[in-house]
Every structure is written in C-alpha cells, then in structure tokens.
Amino acid sequence: MCKHILNAQVAIRAPCCKKFFDCPQCHEESQDHPLRRTMEMAFMCKKCKKAFRKDMTTYEESDEYCPHCDNHYVIEAKEPQAMIGVEGEDARIDSRMIKDDRVKDDPTRSLFTTKDVSDKIDTPLWQLPGRS
C-alpha cells in the first residue's frame, strides 16, 4: 500500500531492479539507486492482479484501461493531506456521534427541579402528580 498516492490503481515495475512499486517515491525510499527511465513500462493491475506492458511512445487514451478487467488506472492521484477533524466512522453509515441541534433540551426538566418529580427515584407513588 502506497503512503504517497492513496488511490493507486496499478503497481509499476522498475526497470532498474525489476521490482513493483506504487509510485516513484516508494522506489526512492526503499532502494539505494536512482529509478531508471524507459519507454516500455510494465504494470500490475491492483483490481485483477494481472500484469501487462504498455509502449509509452504510442500511448493513447484507450491505453488508460487494464486490458484484462477494464479498470481505469489513469486517474487523478489522491495524496494524503494533514487535516483537523473528528475521527470516527462515516456519518452516513453510523450517526451516533452527531448531535441533533434541532432537539433542544428542556431546562425545566432536571433532577434538581421540584416541579416535575416523576423521574425521581426516591419519590413515593402517592406523591406523584395526578395521584390521590
């Protein structure tokens, strides 16, 4: 898994060391030699796990798809960015962390008020309002 490009669709085989990497930065961090450039690139699709080659001298728009599963692998890269936020699940799936501001708490209904004693545990039943 690449920490530089979050949505990498293919792994690229480095021609210098014959290993697959998600991006040039991953190669640079793990190897002690520079990445050699080539016009014939080998890719491995992350969707179907099959390898294929592309000639970059005759690269066309139709070559942006995996020949085995039609996965569109040439997409805009999503890079990790620092942000401040609340960690949690997706609010569309689990909304327990979201407070609904439309429902306001009733300030007169409290354990410390003497008007409403229906929620108090120590109150005998004969003292509850509406009882005789």
Solvent accessible surface area in square Angstrom, and as a share of the most:
residue,aa,sasa,rsa
1,M,209,0.93
2,C,5,0.03
3,K,128,0.54
4,H,41,0.18
5,I,42,0.21
6,L,90,0.45
7,N,31,0.16
8,A,22,0.17
9,Q,50,0.22
10,V,13,0.07
11,A,12,0.09
12,I,52,0.26
13,R,74,0.27
14,A,4,0.03
15,P,24,0.15
16,C,42,0.25
17,C,30,0.18
18,K,117,0.50
19,K,104,0.44
20,F,75,0.31
21,F,29,0.12
22,D,22,0.11
23,C,4,0.02
24,P,77,0.48
25,Q,88,0.39
26,C,26,0.16
27,H,3,0.02
28,E,131,0.59
29,E,109,0.49
30,S,72,0.46
31,Q,38,0.17
32,D,145,0.75
33,H,56,0.25
34,P,118,0.74
35,L,74,0.37
36,R,139,0.51
37,R,224,0.82
38,T,52,0.30
39,M,110,0.49
40,E,90,0.40
41,M,45,0.20
42,A,13,0.10
43,F,11,0.05
44,M,63,0.28
45,C,0,0.00
46,K,70,0.30
47,K,138,0.58
48,C,36,0.21
49,K,140,0.59
50,K,105,0.44
51,A,58,0.45
52,F,18,0.07
53,R,147,0.54
54,K,26,0.11
55,D,70,0.36
56,M,59,0.26
57,T,90,0.52
58,T,92,0.53
59,Y,69,0.26
60,E,115,0.51
61,E,138,0.62
62,S,80,0.52
63,D,33,0.17
64,E,38,0.17
65,Y,91,0.35
66,C,1,0.00
67,P,81,0.51
68,H,97,0.43
69,C,39,0.24
70,D,106,0.55
71,N,19,0.10
72,H,67,0.30
73,Y,18,0.07
74,V,63,0.36
75,I,77,0.39
76,E,158,0.71
77,A,46,0.36
78,K,134,0.57
79,E,111,0.50
80,P,72,0.45
81,Q,154,0.68
82,A,111,0.86
83,M,166,0.74
84,I,178,0.90
85,G,56,0.54
86,V,127,0.73
87,E,163,0.73
88,G,52,0.50
89,E,134,0.60
90,D,55,0.29
91,A,49,0.38
92,R,212,0.77
93,I,148,0.75
94,D,40,0.21
95,S,70,0.45
96,R,206,0.75
97,M,128,0.57
98,I,104,0.53
99,K,154,0.65
100,D,62,0.32
101,D,96,0.50
102,R,207,0.76
103,V,110,0.63
104,K,159,0.67
105,D,124,0.64
106,D,84,0.44
107,P,117,0.74
108,T,77,0.45
109,R,133,0.49
110,S,49,0.32
111,L,122,0.61
112,F,184,0.77
113,T,33,0.19
114,T,119,0.69
115,K,172,0.73
116,D,45,0.23
117,V,32,0.18
118,S,64,0.41
119,D,77,0.40
120,K,60,0.26
121,I,167,0.85
122,D,136,0.70
123,T,29,0.17
124,P,55,0.34
125,L,119,0.59
126,W,174,0.61
127,Q,96,0.43
128,L,34,0.17
129,P,90,0.57
130,G,88,0.84
131,R,145,0.53
132,S,154,0.99
